[in-house]
Amino acid sequence: MARTLERAPEELRHGRLQRLGEGIGKVVYASEHWVVKRERSSSEVVALILLWKMLRRSAHRIPFGWGDRLLKRPSRIIRFMRMVVEGVMAVMPRNIWYTDHVAGVLRTYVARDRRGTRLAREHLADSPLLPEVISFPAETVLVGGWPGWLTIREATERVENTLDRRVEELAAAGDFTTLETWLNRFLDTRLSGWQSGLFSVDAHLKNFGVIGDRVVLLDTGGLTNRWSDIADRLAKDEKVEEPHVQLGLGAALAKRPELARRFNDRWKSMVNRSAVGDILGAECEPAD
């Protein structure tokens, strides 16, 4: 349950909030201790789906590894490209760009986002697995970039860093003992989520943040308690020979193969249909 305040924190009401990051369906702005989110319009989401589809097909052809970097780190270039795609969508016939595949991806995203939000509210209220959420009467705040302002009714505790960046920083500093501690905390957080009756099908390191010594889930859109969804995801995970590479840890652990091996062994012992099924058990529900 979100903590209710009589008014938005002062740091949100004064000054302009920094554009912190973005996903396919949301843009995040931040003050020192809080973040607020802007929901993207349907046209923005469709433009991003089309853009990612094009980039995945052609990223390997872009020189100097820029294509791969664009896929890993959304940037101003991606935002500009998304605006270009949106402009093209506005003048091209809808039946050219709104294909069955795009429609299916959009429906899946919207359904998962709504379902994940509901499940998090029902199962993880006041849980240490999520950042704190506060609510307050409607407040208009200034934000960096378009649209320049937002009307908000809630804010979420700001994390110190995303987990993937914390791992990268520790690898660069050569602190592999602490790095392994954070990877174990990541796996412990996933285990705690399963024990709460939920599984995230979007469990990449970018979707987790760091607060103190906690690892928290940043986007609840991938949460499910439907066994068919969970089993499909786990069936794919079970085929991965080197989970650390799949999670983007290849570069960070390149010089420490023994650490990568320990992480992979623990991952494989946990992230499989048998182990997860034993934990979730009757908590799962069948497909609709």
N, C-alpha and C positions, 0 to 999 in steps of 0.2 A: 504494500500500500504506500503510495507516495506521501511524503510529509507535506502538509498544507501550510502555506505561509499567507499572511495578510497582504503581502506585497512582494514583487520580485526583488531579489537581492540588488543592492545598490550598484554593484559592479556590472550588472546587466543593463541597468537603466542609464548609466552615465558612460559616455565614450562609445566608440564603434567596435563591435565584436569582430575578431579576426576570423577569416575563413580558414578553417582548420583542416578539412578534408572532405571527401565525398565518396559516395557509393552509387550504385546504379539507380537507387530510388530516393536518396537523401543527400543533402548538402549540410555540413556541420560547421557551425560558427562557435567561437569560444571566447570567454573572459578568462580571468586567472584561475577560477575554481569551477566554472560551470560551462556546459555546452548546450546549445539549442540546435534544433534541426529544422530544415526546410524540406518539405516533401516535393519531389520533382513532379512536373506535369506529365501526363501520358505521352505527349509528343517528345519531351526530353528523354524519357525512359526508352521509347522506341528508337530515337536517334542513337542513343548509346548502345542499344542492342545491335543495331545495324553497324555502328562503328567498330565495336568489339569483334563482330563477325568478320568484317573486312580486315581488321588488323591481325587476327589470328591466322587468316589465310596468307597474308603478305608480309608479316613481321620479319620473317627470315630473309626477305629480299631487300630490306632496308639496311644500308651499310652501317658499319661501325657499331653494330649491336643496338642501334637506336630503337628498332622495332621492339625488341625484347624489353628495353627499358621503359618504353611507353606502356607496355602491357603490365609491367610490375609496379610502376609509379605514375599514377594519373597526374597530369600536370596542366599548366596553362595551355600547352599545345593541344592536349586532349580536349580541353574545354572549347578551344577555338574550333577544332575539328568537329566537335559535336554541334556547335552552332552552324557550321557550314552544312552538315548533314541535315539539320533541321530546316535550313533554308531550301535545300534541294527537295526535301519532302513537301514543302509548302507549294512548290510549282510543278512537281511531277504527279501524274495520276496515282491515286492511292493504291490501285491494284498492282502497281509495279513494285512499290516498296513494302506494302503491308502484306507480306506473304503468310502462308499458313504457319511456317516456322516461327516468324516474328510474333504472330498472334499467340502461338502456343507458349513461347517463352514469356511473353507479357502476362498471360493468364496465370502461368505457373508462379511467376514472381509475386504477383498481387496476392494470390491465394496463400502462398507460403508466408508472406509478410504479415498478413492479417491473422493467420493461424498461429504463427510464432509469437506475435504480440499478445494474443489472447492466452496462450499457454504460459507465457512468462508471467503474466498477471495472475493467473490462477495458481501456479506451482512455485514461483520464485519470488513472491512478494517478500520484501525485507531480507532476501537471501544475500549472503556475501558473494554469490556468484555473479551478481549484477552491480553496477554502480548505483549509488543512491539517486532517487528521482524526487524532485520537489515540484509542487504545483502551487499556483497563485492566480489571482484574477488577471484577465487579459491585459497585456502590457505591450506597447510598441517599442521596439529596440532598433538601433542602427546596426547594420552589418556591412562588412567589406564586400565590394563587388555588387553584382546585380542580385536582388532588386534594390538594395540600399537600405531596406528596412523590413522588419518582420513583426507580426503580431503573435505573441507567444503566450502560452498558459502553463508551461512546465519547462524545467531544465534538468539536465542530468549531470551528475558529478563528473568532473574532468579527470581523465586518467593521466598519469605521469608520462606515459609513453605507450605505444602499441608494442605488443610482445615481439613482433618481428624486428622492430627497430632496437629494442632493448638487447635482443640476442646479437644483432649486428654490431652494436656498440661494444658489448662484452668481448666478442670475437676480435674486433679491431684492437682492443686493449690487452688481448691475450689472457683474459680472466676466464678460463674455461671451467674452473671449479664453480664459479657463480653462474656461468652460462648453463651448466648441467643442472644446477639447482632450479633455475627457472624452467627448464624443459620438464623436469619432474613435477614442478608445480602446475605446469600446463596439463600434464597427464592426470594429475590428482584432481584438477578442476573439472576435466571431462568426466572422470569417475564420479565426482560429487553430483554432476548434472544427471548422470544416469540413475544414481541413487535417489534423485528427486523425481524420477519418472520421465525425464526428457532426454532427447538426443539431438545434437546439432549436426545437420548434414553439410554445414558450411564451416567446418572446424579448421580453417586455415589460421596461421599465426596473426595475420592482419586483422582478424575479427576478434582478437583478444587484447586486452589492455592490462596495464600494471598500475596498481594502487597500493603503495606500501609494499607488503610482502604477499599481496593477493594477486591472482590472475582472474580477471573478470571478462565476461562475454560482452562485446560491444553492440552486436546486432542480433536481435532475437529472431530475425526472419527465417533462419534455417532450423528453428526448433520444431520438433515433432515428437509425438508419442504413438505414431502409427507404424506398426511393425513392417508393413510392406515397404514404406519409405526407408526405414532404418536398414532392413535387410538388403535392399538394392544398393545403398551406399556402402555398407560393409562388404558386400560381395566384390565391389570394385576395389575397396581398400585392401582386401585379402590378396589381390593379384599383384600388388605393388611390392617389388623386391626390396627397394630401399626407401622406406617411408620418409626419412629425413630429406631426401632429394625432392620427393613429391611435395613436401611442405616448404620448400625453398631454403633448406638448411645446408644445401650442398657446399656453397662457398664458405659459410661460417665454420663448418666442421671438416673442411678439406684437409687441414693439418692435424686433425685429431680423429683418425679412423676408429680408434678404440671407443671414443665417446659416441661416435655415430653408431657403432655396433651395439653399444649398451642401450642407446635410445631406441634403435630399431627393434631390438629384442623385446624391450618392454612394450613398445607400441604393438607389435604383432601378438603378444600374449594378451593384450587388452582389447585391441580394436579388431574384433572378429565376431561372427554371428553367435558362436557358442557362448563366449564370455559375456557379451553385452546382453544376450537373451537371458542368461542366468540372473543378471542384475535387474533388468527391467521386468521380466516375468509378466505377471498379471497387470502390470501398469500399462502395458501397450494395448492399443485398441486396433481392431481390424480396419481395413480401408472402407470408406463410404461406399 
